[in-house]
């Protein structure tokens, strides 16, 4: 019996996991997710990632899912002390969806609501690896907002280097 | 003397970033002893080829190369398809033979909960034992199957050679106390414990008294 990705329980506190990553990926591809792909991070890309995250990603490759010009990424970044897991879908170089999958901090969970995440829809990466728009913050959730903004930039950057960046 | 120390440490601390004080570490044994930084009990390691993966406290090593921080005990390590695969309670690390982290797989990637052991079965598949049984791993598709050959060679712990053990302890202690911490504690008096803080307080009050009485005397001088 094949166990689907993420079928085993996440080791986190109850209430912090809003969606299993494999459900997010399935949803992102209309119920028929593609096989996972891998993006190897060469030194040039690692330097750009460092610019976005202000730290090293700490791995040599990243797993993602892609079809046509659409990719889905499950990425993590520290909010204040704990990592926030976000699922991000990029279509033709623009953010199509960003969703908080697991939130482990005690404060700042408001970033999971659509009133915040909808701001990213359609965002692209401009020169300097910044988003093409300002993202309004949430008082009391500054670090979570910053983490999600970094992840959005990272997903756009990784998408641009993926096999699905251009029409094939 | 006291004020020279206070001023000097203050000036140095003002340039913490430029001097990289938070990433320079104290190696002096008596200072490390003063801070009671002693290495945790050295646990057995796991032999992978001609190298040994071991965990000391919250740090993971390939021989003496520090790989990553982690929580919980090291469960095992095996060689698999030109990679080293390291099992931790909630995570699997895929490493290059040189110790670079290729990928970290966690519960979000379907890693079986309650992992206890890692090994390879007779078909050469990577196998982990979780809370609900044994699983073979397809690392390409990141899938976990309940299909495991009956004979599994599990990673078995080995005692660290004394030389490696000594170097690990030295490495662990050598990254335990940043210079910034010591300077902050000298500046605040905490290096002498709770009484040290009061001593610095008393000195500050004394210094304030000197300033105030100096101003008072200056204001009363004949003009």
Boltz contact constraints between the chains, C-beta under 6 A:
constraints:
  - contact:
      token1: [A, 1]
      token2: [B, 146]
      max_distance: 6.0
  - contact:
      token1: [A, 2]
      token2: [B, 143]
      max_distance: 6.0
  - contact:
      token1: [A, 2]
      token2: [B, 145]
      max_distance: 6.0
  - contact:
      token1: [A, 3]
      token2: [B, 144]
      max_distance: 6.0
  - contact:
      token1: [A, 5]
      token2: [B, 110]
      max_distance: 6.0
  - contact:
      token1: [A, 5]
      token2: [B, 142]
      max_distance: 6.0
  - contact:
      token1: [A, 6]
      token2: [B, 108]
      max_distance: 6.0
  - contact:
      token1: [A, 6]
      token2: [B, 110]
      max_distance: 6.0
  - contact:
      token1: [A, 8]
      token2: [B, 110]
      max_distance: 6.0
  - contact:
      token1: [A, 8]
      token2: [B, 112]
      max_distance: 6.0
  - contact:
      token1: [A, 8]
      token2: [B, 113]
      max_distance: 6.0
  - contact:
      token1: [A, 9]
      token2: [B, 113]
      max_distance: 6.0
  - contact:
      token1: [A, 10]
      token2: [B, 107]
      max_distance: 6.0
  - contact:
      token1: [A, 11]
      token2: [B, 90]
      max_distance: 6.0
  - contact:
      token1: [A, 11]
      token2: [B, 107]
      max_distance: 6.0
  - contact:
      token1: [A, 21]
      token2: [B, 108]
      max_distance: 6.0
  - contact:
      token1: [A, 58]
      token2: [B, 101]
      max_distance: 6.0
  - contact:
      token1: [A, 59]
      token2: [B, 101]
      max_distance: 6.0
  - contact:
      token1: [A, 59]
      token2: [B, 103]
      max_distance: 6.0
  - contact:
      token1: [A, 60]
      token2: [B, 100]
      max_distance: 6.0
  - contact:
      token1: [A, 60]
      token2: [B, 102]
      max_distance: 6.0
  - contact:
      token1: [A, 61]
      token2: [B, 102]
      max_distance: 6.0
  - contact:
      token1: [A, 61]
      token2: [B, 103]
      max_distance: 6.0
